[in-house]
Amino acid sequence: MVMIFDDSEQYSMKCYHSFCEVRRFHPELKSLMAGIAFGNDEAFAPLQAADFLACATLQEMRRGKRAWSKKYSQFRNLLLSESPAYGKLYESENWNAKVIRERKADMLTIWQNRRNAGLS
């Protein structure tokens, strides 16, 4: 397991400290915890999803069913929309060798476009 957190100097140090403490006090987990990394949440979608999930969880814990009322939730439409197309364009992907071979041209095009734009 590799854990990835938002890249913030103050927060990152706390995360790394906690990571080390867990490995020190629970040696049976050390072999499962392969590493820790930090990334830009504006560029790495899973971090954005984690932020969203944390916010939604906190709202629900604080307000219960009211958390999803129009008054309290800026995410209400994203989570509760009746339209399957609105805000729910999430799908799981299985990036095995076959899929990578099939999508190689697409991936190279995306990489080249990012490189040309100075993003990679």
C-alpha positions in Angstrom: 0.0 0.0 0.0 1.3 3.4 -0.9 -0.5 6.4 0.6 -0.7 9.7 -1.3 -1.5 13.0 0.4 -1.9 16.6 -0.5 1.5 18.4 -0.9 1.6 20.9 1.9 4.9 21.4 3.8 3.2 21.6 7.3 0.7 18.9 6.7 3.1 16.6 4.9 5.5 16.5 7.8 2.6 15.4 10.1 1.5 12.7 7.7 5.0 11.3 7.4 5.4 11.4 11.2 2.2 9.4 11.6 3.2 7.0 8.8 6.5 6.3 10.7 4.7 5.9 14.0 2.3 3.3 12.7 5.1 1.3 11.2 7.1 1.6 14.4 4.3 0.6 16.8 2.7 -2.0 14.5 5.5 -4.0 13.0 3.0 -6.4 11.4 1.8 -3.5 9.2 5.3 -2.5 8.1 5.5 -4.9 5.2 2.1 -3.7 4.0 2.9 0.0 4.1 5.2 0.3 1.1 5.5 4.0 1.0 4.1 7.5 1.3 4.0 10.2 -1.3 2.7 13.8 -1.7 1.1 15.4 -4.7 -0.6 18.4 -6.1 -4.4 17.9 -5.6 -5.1 20.1 -8.6 -3.2 17.8 -10.9 -3.9 14.4 -9.3 -7.6 13.5 -9.5 -7.6 10.9 -6.8 -6.5 13.6 -4.3 -9.4 15.7 -5.4 -11.8 12.8 -4.9 -10.3 12.2 -1.4 -10.8 15.8 -0.5 -14.4 15.7 -1.8 -15.1 12.5 0.1 -13.6 13.9 3.3 -15.7 17.0 3.0 -18.9 15.1 2.3 -18.2 12.7 5.3 -17.6 15.6 7.6 -20.8 17.3 6.5 -22.8 14.1 7.1 -21.2 13.6 10.5 -22.0 17.2 11.6 -25.5 17.6 10.1 -26.8 14.0 9.5 -29.6 14.0 7.0 -29.6 17.8 6.8 -26.1 17.6 5.3 -27.6 17.1 1.9 -30.2 19.8 2.0 -30.0 22.7 -0.4 -29.1 25.0 2.5 -25.9 23.1 3.6 -24.5 21.2 0.6 -22.8 22.7 -2.3 -22.3 19.1 -3.5 -25.9 18.1 -3.3 -26.4 18.1 -7.1 -23.2 16.2 -7.7 -24.2 13.4 -5.3 -28.0 13.3 -5.6 -28.8 14.3 -9.1 -31.4 12.2 -10.8 -29.6 12.6 -14.1 -27.0 9.9 -14.6 -24.9 12.3 -16.7 -24.6 15.2 -14.3 -21.5 15.1 -12.2 -21.2 11.4 -12.1 -18.9 10.6 -15.0 -16.8 8.3 -12.9 -15.9 4.8 -14.0 -13.4 2.4 -12.7 -10.6 1.4 -14.9 -8.5 -1.7 -15.1 -5.1 -0.8 -16.5 -3.8 -4.3 -17.3 -1.3 -5.0 -20.1 -4.1 -5.5 -22.7 -5.7 -2.2 -22.0 -2.4 -0.4 -22.0 -1.6 -1.9 -25.4 -5.0 -0.9 -26.7 -4.8 2.6 -25.4 -1.1 3.3 -26.1 -1.7 5.7 -28.9 -4.2 7.7 -26.8 -1.8 7.8 -23.9 1.1 9.0 -26.1 -1.1 11.7 -27.6 -2.1 13.0 -24.2 1.5 12.9 -23.0 2.7 14.7 -26.1 0.0 17.4 -25.7 0.9 17.9 -22.0 4.6 18.1 -22.9 4.0 20.6 -25.7 2.0 22.7 -23.2 4.9 22.5 -20.7 2.8 20.4 -18.2 5.0 17.3 -17.9 
